[in-house]
Amino acid sequence: MQYERTPDAMRDLDGPLIDVGGGGKSNFSLSHLLAILKKRKWLIIGSVVGALLLGIVITLLMTPQYTSVSVVEIQRETRNFTNVDGVDSRSPSAVDSEFYETQAGLLRSVALAGSVVTDSRLQDSAAFFTMFKSSKAKNWFDNGKLVPRASTRDERVREASEILLDHIKILIQRQSRLATISFTSPEVGFSKKIVDSWAAHFVQATLDRRYAATAYARKFLEDRLSQLRIRIDQAERQLVDYAARQDIVNLPSEVASTPGSGAAPERSLVAENLVALNKELATATGERIEAQSRLGAKGGDVQEALSNSGISQMRAKRADLSSEYAEMIQKFDPAYPPAQALRAQITTLDQSIGREEGRVRSTLQETYNAAQERETALASKVDGLKSSLFDLRRRSTQYNILMRDVDTNRQLYDALLQRYKEIGVAGGVGANNIAVVDAGDLPDKPSSPKLLLNLAFALIGGLIVGASLAFALEQLEDSLSDPAEVAELLRVPLIGVVPQVSEEPLAALLDVKSPLSEAYFSVQTSLALATMNGFPRSLVITSSRPNEGKSLTSFGLAKTLAVQGRRVLLIDADMRSPSVHYMLDLEATPGLSSLLTNAASIQDTVQQTSIANLSVIAAGPTPPSAAELLSGGRFKDMVVALLETFDHIVIDAPPVMGFADSPLIASQVEGVCFVIEAHGTNKSSARTAISRLRGADTTIFGAIVTKFNSKRAFSGYGYDYGYGYGYGESATKAKR
């Protein structure tokens, strides 16, 4: 008996059967996450409400803070006192960004904060330190008066500066020259006082830095000019002395020097002569190549021969005689006297043409020889000048170094002298690039706390905490509560879902109109579609642990088949903890153990039930070792023999975990259905049980989820509409 799957994915008429191939999808799809949030909605709502209440309490307990704002304009300035651009290749936007970042840093500087502190005498104000709850200043004052030797003035100034810097905020507005200075404190007037003082001290500090910078620049330029004058004198003397010793004479170039580039460039006589001779050599080389080209042509094809009028006339006459001779020998014999005379004339013309072409070639040879001699002579002179130039360059290396030193010093001296004149005696006086646009305002309402903002943060925090707790609890919950998880976690198809009923399950199962009966009918239909031959003839029902509903499922499937007119045998193979005979009020013995030990025959063990076509074999007496009874071939032979009498055999097997019975039984029948209790079966136990069944080389038709409560689920599986036929009293009540 081999079980064969249909080529298509297993399907259920009610839709819950899931293809095994979908098991590779992620557990955390968007719909799954939303379902978790919906399931834990009261936890999330409680977290949000608690966070909002906490936000309101914190807002009410916070001290009101007032922010005063002042706006200053900062113009871009360039203090290039030496007028040297340097090698800064950055774009203007990058330079501006650096400048305004620097200004922002100056506005946040400790020095500026210290100036504001000392000007306002905050270091001696007990009210100031009390306002900002300074822990360091607790021992500095007694009843508002400064305690002698409790601290130094620098310590108090430093502490007050840190307090101001902690509460000051500097913002450089993008795409503008405006900087915003804002200060926050519990007192309205104090905030305005600080921002106004901050802006005023920033303007004054900028003026002080400018004056100090120009004074330093003037002193720097004076020192540099004095040094450069000495260096220029020394460099020029060294240059003249070296030129005299090395006999170097250079002439000024015809090209004028550019402004600020120093002295005009110079060129030596040797270089001038070399350039001229090199031009003549290039011309002579061209003439020689042309003469060589004319000489290299065949004597009769050279241009001079073609353009010679005498040769052209003789060639034309020869062509006429050759044509006349050719016509004559077609009519007469070559020995014919007139033909011989024509041949003699042609021979004479050929000799004359050859002599004239030889004369032309001789002339070309003479022209070529003359051009070659001239080229050789010029090349020799050029080589001589090259040697002289190389020698001059070797001697001029140090000369050029000294010349560049003179030019560099002279250019630098001229540039610094010009800049020194521009600075003048009043270099530090000028318009300030810092201006106060708006003085500090008196805020009419607190800037903090902001109730709506705090509530928004509380709402977001509550949602985050609630969602985190929901996901954490979901991860900690190890039970299978969602039928959609079956195919994904266990890699087996979901055959059907059996709802949890409030009434007695056996009574509900005997009622053909109950949701429980309809659920098992749906499961039976799914199993019928699972194989090519319909419902399996021999089927094992098992679970990972006891009390998951496997016995009720075994009876439900057997009863559903029997109602359809099929001969069905229900075997209670859970010989350690039998329950089928209690369920159907039958005799416990003899049973399966009796049959396997040959203590009873099949006829003795098979019991008829009150349901037509449904027979039962009870578990029988508890054997010492149920696994030993099932491990031999006796059980398989028994199944084969029983199938000759019954159409289907449904076996209620023991749980998989802790016993070897179920894998042994499942390996000897067509296949097994695995029962999972919704909200009760551990995922790890179910995975282990499925793994054990697969290890026994069994065919797993799928899983059946029992005791399913739709109110505790979040996957969309639900039985709120109820199973039923859609008519009768129960249907009418359901519609109401």
Protein Blocks (a to p, Z undefined) as FASTA:
>chain_A
ZZdddfbdcddfklpaccfklmmpcfkbfklmmmmmmmmmmmmmmmmmmmmmmmmmmmmm
pccddddddddddddddddfkopgbjafbdfklmmmmmmmmmmmmmmpmklmmmmmmmno
mmmmmklmmmnopaklmmmpgghiacehkbcfklmmmmmmmmmmmmgccdddehiabdcd
ddddfbfklmmmmmmmmmmmmmmmmmmmmmmmmmmmmmmmmmmmmmmmmmmmmmmmmmmm
mmmmnopacdddfbdcdehiapaddddfklmmmmmmmmmmmmmmmmmmmmmmmmmpcfkl
gmklmmpmklmmmmmmmmmmmmmmmmmmmmmcfklmklmmmmmmmmmmmmmmmmmmmmmm
mmmmmmmmmmmmmmmmmmmmmmmmmmmmmmmmmmmmmmmmmmmmmmmmmmmmmmmmmmmm
mnommlmgccdfbdcfbdcdddfbdfbdcfklmmmmmmmmmmmmmmmmmmmmmmmpmbdf
bfklmmmmnopacfbdcdddfbdfklmmmpmkbmklmmmmmmmmmmmmmpmnlpafbdcd
ddfbehiopmmmmmmmmmmmmmnopacddddfblklgcklmmnopafbdcfklmmnopac
fklmpccdfbehiacddebjadfblmlmmmmmmlmmmmmmmmmmpmbdcdddddfehpak
lmmmmmmmmbdcddddehkacfklmmmmmmmmmmnopacfbdcdehiafklgcnopackl
opaehiajklmmmmZZ
